[in-house]
Amino acid sequence: QVQLAESGGGLVQAGGSLRLSCAASGGTFSGYAMGWFRQAPGKEREFVARITWSGGITYYADSVKGRFTISRDNAKNTVYLEMSSLKPEDTAVYYCAADSAFYRRNYLRGDYWGQGTQVTVSS
């Protein structure tokens, strides 16, 4: 009964930064990994970043590598996505996701999903 709640989205100018948060609740959280997807208007949902819960191993999509940083706070059951050097093409609804088990390396299936938070990057 894990619930995910995203926050931190908004409007930012190109080159700016935003920090997204995803808080997991619903009792003791023992998920294997958490991360982020995004979906831009008229496009398919795409993977953004993943972090393992215990080891903190990260993996990023090529499109955001070097600009985005995913991190976690185990005590708060919260995952963050720090986004910098934002581009208009980063505009999308960003979804937090969590996996309850290991499926494969560098992969998020999304056993649990948040409702999404809008990120809009203007030029």
Backbone as a chain_set.jsonl record, in Angstrom:
{"seq": "QVQLAESGGGLVQAGGSLRLSCAASGGTFSGYAMGWFRQAPGKEREFVARITWSGGITYYADSVKGRFTISRDNAKNTVYLEMSSLKPEDTAVYYCAADSAFYRRNYLRGDYWGQGTQVTVSS", "coords": {"N": [[0.824, -1.196, 0.0], [1.947, 1.191, -0.729], [2.3, 4.637, -1.149], [3.03, 7.343, -3.277], [4.16, 10.647, -3.399], [4.666, 13.399, -5.284], [6.417, 16.524, -5.536], [7.4, 19.938, -6.15], [7.5, 20.743, -8.782], [7.172, 23.171, -11.46], [7.331, 26.381, -13.13], [10.084, 27.375, -15.0], [12.846, 29.241, -16.267], [14.795, 28.629, -19.221], [17.928, 27.121, -18.656], [17.789, 27.337, -15.964], [17.113, 25.917, -12.662], [15.544, 23.214, -10.899], [14.166, 21.385, -8.163], [12.882, 18.333, -7.56], [10.78, 16.408, -5.422], [9.977, 13.27, -3.95], [7.985, 11.621, -1.866], [7.611, 8.672, -0.099], [5.071, 6.743, 1.372], [3.021, 4.807, 3.671], [3.571, 2.861, 5.532], [6.267, 0.682, 6.536], [8.821, 1.087, 4.281], [10.274, -0.874, 1.933], [11.299, -1.004, -0.603], [13.085, -1.818, -3.618], [14.193, -0.066, -5.514], [13.925, 3.361, -6.582], [12.748, 6.01, -8.69], [12.501, 8.216, -11.546], [10.257, 9.043, -14.16], [9.285, 10.706, -17.199], [6.902, 12.508, -19.166], [6.358, 14.11, -22.068], [4.257, 16.459, -23.839], [2.38, 14.839, -26.319], [4.232, 12.829, -26.64], [5.85, 9.676, -25.893], [6.089, 8.142, -22.652], [9.144, 8.432, -20.914], [12.101, 7.081, -19.481], [13.956, 8.549, -16.826], [15.7, 8.669, -14.471], [17.211, 6.54, -11.981], [17.554, 5.139, -8.704], [18.989, 2.92, -6.394], [17.593, 1.689, -3.367], [18.959, 0.774, -1.047], [21.751, 0.732, -1.639], [22.221, 3.056, -3.08], [22.924, 3.281, -5.741], [23.108, 4.804, -8.852], [21.494, 5.588, -11.988], [21.178, 7.008, -15.188], [19.239, 8.424, -17.843], [20.572, 9.056, -21.082], [19.923, 11.55, -22.062], [19.707, 13.251, -19.911], [21.903, 12.949, -18.363], [24.562, 14.231, -16.483], [23.319, 16.627, -16.095], [21.101, 16.246, -14.469], [20.518, 15.076, -11.134], [19.947, 12.364, -9.094], [18.918, 11.509, -5.839], [18.675, 10.178, -2.48], [16.941, 10.018, 0.679], [16.96, 8.011, 3.148], [15.943, 7.964, 5.752], [13.781, 9.648, 5.604], [12.278, 8.467, 3.714], [12.341, 9.417, 1.079], [12.91, 10.528, -2.22], [14.88, 12.486, -4.395], [15.092, 14.69, -7.205], [17.349, 16.568, -8.657], [17.491, 19.096, -10.901], [19.283, 20.744, -13.332], [20.557, 23.284, -15.576], [18.361, 23.432, -17.303], [16.366, 22.696, -20.156], [14.12, 23.677, -22.806], [13.113, 21.311, -23.933], [12.996, 19.648, -21.784], [10.589, 20.006, -20.679], [7.79, 18.565, -19.276], [5.509, 16.225, -17.74], [6.521, 14.999, -14.731], [6.998, 11.906, -13.256], [7.133, 10.092, -10.288], [8.403, 6.911, -9.409], [8.4, 3.613, -7.993], [9.98, 0.527, -7.28], [9.247, -2.679, -5.991], [10.804, -4.883, -5.92], [13.77, -6.49, -7.211], [14.304, -6.352, -10.641], [15.883, -5.988, -13.002], [19.172, -4.736, -13.73], [19.665, -1.204, -13.973], [17.03, -0.425, -14.547], [13.617, 0.459, -14.292], [10.515, -0.613, -13.372], [8.154, 0.219, -12.177], [6.266, -0.37, -9.855], [4.801, 1.107, -8.135], [3.307, 4.305, -8.422], [3.445, 7.868, -8.585], [1.312, 10.795, -8.837], [2.276, 12.678, -10.528], [4.101, 15.639, -11.44], [4.133, 18.84, -12.841], [6.589, 20.136, -14.955], [7.742, 22.949, -16.469], [9.653, 24.454, -18.874], [10.69, 27.438, -20.018], [11.692, 29.347, -22.901]], "CA": [[0.0, 0.0, 0.0], [2.843, 2.333, -0.82], [1.826, 5.811, -1.855], [4.088, 8.263, -3.65], [3.69, 12.016, -3.55], [5.666, 14.285, -5.874], [6.285, 17.956, -5.355], [8.535, 20.724, -6.597], [7.4, 21.175, -10.161], [6.833, 24.561, -11.676], [7.797, 27.062, -14.333], [11.451, 27.874, -14.871], [13.451, 29.683, -17.516], [15.878, 27.791, -19.726], [19.169, 27.316, -17.933], [17.522, 27.345, -14.543], [17.143, 24.673, -11.906], [14.42, 22.817, -10.066], [14.379, 20.198, -7.348], [11.675, 17.565, -7.335], [10.798, 15.5, -4.289], [9.011, 12.187, -3.966], [7.893, 11.017, -0.547], [6.91, 7.399, -0.04], [4.389, 6.503, 2.633], [2.203, 3.607, 3.7], [4.211, 1.886, 6.388], [7.686, 0.452, 6.297], [9.134, 1.017, 2.866], [11.405, -1.76, 1.685], [11.447, -1.11, -2.036], [14.429, -2.026, -4.122], [14.669, 1.122, -6.21], [12.989, 4.417, -6.925], [13.253, 6.858, -9.749], [11.64, 9.178, -12.219], [9.926, 9.049, -15.574], [8.644, 11.932, -17.633], [6.133, 12.409, -20.393], [6.129, 15.39, -22.707], [3.038, 16.465, -24.653], [2.441, 14.147, -27.591], [5.326, 11.875, -26.687], [5.778, 8.544, -24.986], [6.772, 8.249, -21.382], [10.53, 8.02, -20.994], [12.85, 6.931, -18.253], [14.837, 9.665, -16.514], [16.753, 8.325, -13.522], [16.907, 5.518, -10.999], [18.483, 4.963, -7.604], [18.652, 1.796, -5.529], [17.262, 2.184, -2.046], [19.961, 0.439, -0.045], [23.11, 1.061, -2.03], [22.327, 4.372, -3.666], [23.487, 3.215, -7.081], [22.299, 5.627, -9.743], [21.549, 5.379, -13.427], [20.496, 8.108, -15.836], [19.074, 8.456, -19.277], [21.609, 9.854, -21.727], [19.438, 12.895, -22.311], [19.795, 14.073, -18.708], [23.152, 12.668, -17.668], [25.394, 15.404, -16.324], [22.484, 17.772, -15.744], [20.188, 15.845, -13.398], [21.083, 14.256, -10.079], [18.967, 11.713, -8.239], [19.441, 11.194, -4.521], [17.677, 9.643, -1.571], [17.04, 10.192, 2.114], [16.296, 6.817, 3.646], [15.214, 8.268, 6.978], [12.547, 10.332, 5.239], [11.644, 7.727, 2.617], [12.169, 10.432, 0.055], [13.852, 10.594, -3.327], [14.935, 13.806, -4.991], [15.664, 14.856, -8.534], [17.862, 17.915, -8.848], [17.597, 19.358, -12.323], [19.973, 21.981, -13.646], [20.729, 23.556, -17.005], [17.125, 22.954, -17.907], [16.097, 23.044, -21.537], [12.697, 23.574, -23.142], [12.757, 19.924, -24.192], [12.775, 18.976, -20.51], [9.202, 20.234, -20.294], [7.05, 17.312, -19.21], [5.024, 15.81, -16.437], [7.492, 14.099, -14.133], [6.371, 10.919, -12.397], [7.944, 9.284, -9.397], [8.063, 5.499, -9.446], [9.128, 2.757, -7.066], [9.923, -0.916, -7.494], [9.255, -3.438, -4.752], [11.718, -6.002, -6.068], [14.746, -6.359, -8.276], [13.934, -6.916, -11.926], [17.134, -6.022, -13.724], [19.966, -3.538, -13.517], [19.381, -0.01, -14.768], [15.659, -0.584, -15.019], [12.497, 0.741, -13.409], [9.24, -1.079, -13.887], [7.11, 1.064, -11.612], [5.214, -1.053, -9.114], [4.029, 2.186, -7.547], [3.434, 5.548, -9.181], [2.848, 9.096, -8.108], [0.366, 11.431, -9.742], [3.01, 13.511, -11.447], [4.238, 17.068, -11.202], [4.433, 19.498, -14.105], [7.782, 20.965, -15.1], [7.69, 23.709, -17.707], [10.866, 25.233, -19.093], [10.457, 28.435, -21.055], [12.877, 29.828, -23.599]], "C": [[0.86, 1.249, 0.0], [2.186, 3.437, -1.635], [2.992, 6.751, -2.097], [3.494, 9.635, -3.906], [4.817, 12.896, -4.065], [5.369, 15.734, -5.53], [7.507, 18.645, -5.943], [8.49, 21.179, -8.035], [7.021, 22.636, -10.264], [7.357, 25.074, -12.995], [9.174, 27.64, -14.088], [11.974, 28.266, -16.243], [14.567, 28.734, -17.927], [17.191, 28.15, -19.046], [19.012, 27.302, -16.43], [17.514, 25.964, -13.933], [15.851, 24.467, -11.139], [14.808, 21.568, -9.29], [13.042, 19.54, -7.078], [11.861, 16.63, -6.152], [9.72, 14.446, -4.462], [9.051, 11.491, -2.622], [7.056, 9.749, -0.607], [6.3, 7.214, 1.337], [3.563, 5.227, 2.533], [2.8, 2.497, 4.531], [5.692, 1.764, 6.088], [7.939, 0.256, 4.811], [10.4, 0.196, 2.67], [11.597, -2.001, 0.196], [12.893, -1.255, -2.456], [15.004, -0.763, -4.742], [13.539, 2.124, -6.407], [13.591, 5.269, -8.023], [12.175, 7.714, -10.366], [11.464, 8.85, -13.682], [9.383, 10.428, -15.921], [7.906, 11.692, -18.942], [5.83, 13.809, -20.903], [4.863, 15.32, -23.553], [3.249, 15.776, -25.998], [3.541, 13.123, -27.72], [5.121, 10.752, -25.685], [6.503, 8.841, -23.685], [8.195, 7.728, -21.506], [11.172, 7.972, -19.618], [13.799, 8.103, -18.07], [15.998, 9.235, -15.631], [16.269, 7.278, -12.534], [17.956, 5.505, -9.913], [18.041, 3.761, -6.782], [18.512, 2.291, -4.1], [18.37, 1.951, -1.031], [21.357, 0.919, -0.404], [23.302, 2.432, -2.638], [22.982, 4.387, -5.032], [22.552, 3.93, -8.044], [22.501, 5.259, -11.2], [20.684, 6.443, -14.079], [20.3, 7.857, -17.319], [20.133, 9.371, -19.879], [21.194, 11.317, -21.884], [19.574, 13.823, -21.107], [21.1, 13.888, -17.956], [24.047, 13.905, -17.66], [24.627, 16.647, -15.934], [21.562, 17.481, -14.566], [20.926, 14.975, -12.387], [19.957, 13.677, -9.23], [19.641, 11.351, -6.92], [18.312, 10.687, -3.638], [17.979, 10.005, -0.131], [16.251, 9.043, 2.732], [15.448, 7.094, 4.886], [13.867, 8.911, 6.69], [11.765, 9.605, 4.158], [11.349, 8.637, 1.431], [13.286, 10.36, -0.976], [13.746, 11.969, -3.97], [15.489, 13.739, -6.407], [16.053, 16.318, -8.689], [18.145, 18.12, -10.325], [18.25, 20.714, -12.529], [20.155, 22.096, -15.152], [19.515, 23.088, -17.799], [16.927, 23.524, -19.305], [14.601, 22.963, -21.801], [12.249, 22.144, -23.387], [12.627, 19.088, -22.924], [11.342, 19.156, -20.018], [8.413, 18.937, -20.375], [6.383, 17.196, -17.847], [5.996, 14.765, -15.911], [6.803, 13.208, -13.107], [7.411, 10.198, -11.559], [7.466, 7.842, -9.463], [8.932, 4.724, -8.474], [8.92, 1.304, -7.428], [10.037, -1.629, -6.166], [10.212, -4.619, -4.783], [12.719, -5.69, -7.163], [14.243, -7.047, -9.532], [15.159, -7.065, -12.825], [17.894, -4.722, -13.449], [19.543, -2.425, -14.466], [17.978, -0.042, -15.372], [14.673, -0.233, -13.918], [11.229, 0.239, -14.065], [8.103, -0.19, -13.415], [5.999, 0.257, -10.984], [4.268, -0.052, -8.457], [4.325, 3.469, -8.308], [2.824, 6.717, -8.433], [1.933, 9.68, -9.16], [1.027, 12.359, -10.752], [3.049, 14.965, -11.031], [4.743, 17.724, -12.481], [5.704, 20.331, -13.998], [7.713, 21.638, -16.465], [8.92, 24.606, -17.798], [10.627, 26.165, -20.268], [11.773, 28.875, -21.672], [12.976, 31.338, -23.579]], "O": [[0.535, 2.242, 0.652], [1.592, 3.185, -2.684], [3.842, 6.935, -1.226], [2.453, 9.765, -4.55], [5.808, 13.115, -3.369], [4.227, 16.112, -5.271], [8.526, 18.005, -6.202], [9.361, 21.933, -8.47], [6.602, 23.258, -9.288], [7.773, 24.305, -13.862], [9.404, 28.316, -13.085], [11.584, 27.687, -17.257], [15.206, 28.11, -17.08], [17.523, 29.324, -18.881], [20.002, 27.259, -15.7], [17.856, 24.974, -14.58], [15.159, 25.42, -10.781], [15.67, 20.797, -9.714], [12.17, 20.128, -6.438], [12.957, 16.125, -5.908], [8.672, 14.707, -5.053], [10.041, 10.844, -2.28], [5.93, 9.757, -1.105], [6.94, 7.496, 2.35], [3.423, 4.643, 1.458], [2.562, 1.319, 4.265], [6.29, 2.639, 5.462], [7.353, -0.617, 4.171], [11.463, 0.54, 3.185], [12.013, -3.084, -0.215], [13.808, -0.86, -1.734], [16.168, -0.43, -4.519], [12.36, 1.771, -6.397], [14.8, 5.246, -8.252], [11.099, 7.912, -9.803], [12.404, 8.431, -14.359], [9.06, 11.219, -15.034], [8.245, 10.797, -19.716], [5.135, 14.588, -20.251], [4.442, 14.231, -23.945], [4.188, 16.096, -26.727], [3.763, 12.594, -28.809], [4.324, 10.864, -24.753], [7.406, 9.677, -23.628], [8.427, 6.695, -22.135], [10.817, 8.733, -18.717], [14.38, 8.596, -19.037], [17.158, 9.415, -16.002], [15.071, 7.146, -12.284], [19.119, 5.822, -10.164], [16.852, 3.599, -6.504], [19.225, 3.199, -3.674], [18.684, 2.84, -0.239], [22.067, 1.457, 0.446], [24.427, 2.927, -2.708], [23.54, 5.406, -5.44], [21.346, 3.686, -8.047], [23.526, 4.701, -11.591], [19.595, 6.752, -13.596], [21.093, 7.169, -17.962], [20.543, 10.349, -19.254], [22.037, 12.213, -21.841], [19.558, 15.045, -21.261], [21.366, 14.614, -16.998], [24.261, 14.54, -18.692], [25.224, 17.626, -15.486], [21.276, 18.367, -13.761], [21.842, 14.232, -12.741], [19.117, 14.413, -8.712], [20.8, 10.937, -6.898], [17.14, 10.758, -4.006], [19.126, 10.264, 0.233], [15.025, 9.099, 2.826], [14.367, 6.528, 5.047], [12.916, 8.735, 7.453], [10.708, 10.071, 3.731], [10.256, 8.623, 0.864], [14.453, 10.158, -0.64], [12.66, 12.54, -4.073], [16.256, 12.839, -6.75], [15.198, 17.191, -8.835], [18.943, 17.398, -10.923], [17.812, 21.715, -11.962], [19.938, 21.142, -15.9], [19.643, 22.431, -18.832], [17.274, 24.67, -19.59], [13.887, 22.254, -21.092], [11.109, 21.798, -23.078], [12.192, 17.938, -22.985], [10.933, 18.522, -19.044], [8.375, 18.288, -21.42], [6.659, 17.969, -16.929], [6.259, 13.763, -16.575], [6.114, 13.69, -12.208], [8.439, 9.753, -12.067], [6.267, 7.581, -9.561], [10.056, 5.123, -8.17], [7.83, 0.897, -7.831], [10.829, -1.237, -5.309], [10.405, -5.286, -3.766], [12.543, -4.752, -7.94], [13.804, -8.196, -9.484], [15.429, -8.149, -13.342], [17.316, -3.736, -12.991], [19.124, -2.667, -15.598], [17.777, 0.271, -16.545], [14.872, -0.584, -12.755], [10.908, 0.625, -15.189], [7.189, 0.114, -14.181], [4.894, 0.203, -11.524], [3.088, -0.335, -8.251], [5.441, 3.691, -8.776], [1.818, 6.574, -7.737], [1.792, 9.125, -10.25], [0.396, 12.775, -11.724], [2.147, 15.459, -10.355], [5.666, 17.225, -13.125], [5.87, 21.124, -13.071], [7.633, 20.965, -17.493], [9.185, 25.412, -16.906], [10.387, 25.713, -21.388], [12.83, 28.789, -21.047], [13.923, 31.902, -24.127]]}, "num_chains": 1, "name": "protein.A"}
